[in-house]
Amino acid sequence: MDKEKSENISRRELLNMASPLGKVTLDSSKCTGCSLCALECPTGALDVSPGGESDTYQLVFKYNLCLACGSCVEI
């Protein structure tokens, strides 16, 4: 997403990208699994935890901490 568009995203739009179960919906064509979105999140709304299988991880979205700043979307 370009910078201008990410600055104009509303909190509602950002939260709509997440499922009600607290999982972020990822665009697999753009996500490389680098977890930079979690590292750059200023509030800790995104967290990376080990998955159930070896060499896997889960990206956990804590919607109550999200400020809709768009950093995760930009990265």
C-alpha positions in Angstrom: 0.0 0.0 0.0 1.4 3.4 -0.9 2.2 5.9 1.9 -0.6 8.3 0.9 -3.2 5.6 1.0 -2.0 4.2 4.3 -2.2 7.6 5.9 -5.8 7.9 4.9 -6.9 4.5 6.1 -9.5 4.7 8.9 -9.4 2.6 12.1 -12.6 0.9 10.9 -11.0 -0.1 7.6 -7.8 -1.4 9.4 -9.8 -3.3 11.9 -12.0 -4.8 9.2 -8.8 -6.4 7.7 -8.7 -8.5 10.9 -11.0 -11.3 11.6 -13.2 -11.2 14.8 -11.0 -14.0 16.2 -8.0 -11.6 16.5 -6.2 -12.9 13.5 -4.8 -10.5 10.9 -5.8 -11.3 7.3 -2.6 -11.3 5.3 -2.2 -10.8 1.6 0.0 -13.9 0.9 1.2 -12.4 -2.4 2.8 -9.6 -0.4 3.7 -11.1 3.0 7.2 -12.7 3.1 6.9 -13.8 6.8 9.6 -11.4 7.9 7.6 -10.2 11.0 8.7 -6.6 10.5 5.1 -5.5 10.9 5.2 -6.8 14.5 8.6 -5.4 15.2 7.6 -1.9 13.9 4.2 -1.8 15.6 4.5 1.1 18.1 1.9 -0.3 20.5 2.6 -4.0 20.4 -0.8 -4.7 18.7 1.0 -7.3 16.6 3.0 -10.1 18.1 4.7 -13.1 16.7 4.5 -16.5 18.5 5.7 -20.0 17.6 3.2 -22.1 15.7 2.1 -25.6 16.5 4.5 -27.1 14.0 8.3 -26.6 13.8 9.4 -23.7 11.7 6.0 -22.0 11.8 4.8 -18.9 13.6 1.5 -17.1 14.2 1.0 -13.4 13.9 -1.3 -12.4 16.7 -3.4 -9.2 16.4 -4.4 -7.5 19.7 -7.1 -5.2 18.4 -7.5 -3.4 21.7 -3.9 -2.1 21.4 -4.2 -1.0 17.8 -4.2 2.8 17.1 -4.7 2.3 13.3 -1.5 4.1 12.6 -1.0 2.1 9.4 2.7 1.1 10.1 1.9 -2.6 9.6 0.1 -2.0 6.4 2.9 0.2 5.0 5.6 -2.4 5.9 
